[in-house]
Amino acid sequence: MEDIKIMTAEEIAKKIFPDDAESGFQFDSFNNTTKNFIKKAMIEFAKLHVTEALKQAYQKAELKEQEKGDEQICFMANDMGDAYVLDKDSILNAYDLNNIK
């Protein structure tokens, strides 16, 4: 399985807060309790959205007939030789990103 690098909550928090000592809002300037609260809130928020995204992807996934040259993996074939694949777009569009606020 490919190892995918995704930014951690702390890395994102450091990007969100300006790296400007004059602003007083540098992530590293917060006390550990505040840092941990921010990180925990971000992680729980992401878990909620990923869970909902996966549920919706499962509920909205569609099988479609495989067309020639389609590079998707065949999941089902009938005795007539028709092959069906999981429709990539039905997964990628299953969760409305506008739900993340």
Secondary structure, 3 states (H helix, E strand, C coil): CCCCCCCCHHHHHHHHCCCCCCCCCCHHHCCHHHHHHHHHHHHHHHHHHHHHHHHHHHHHCCEEECCCCCCCCEEEECCCCCEEEECHHHHHCCCCHHHCC
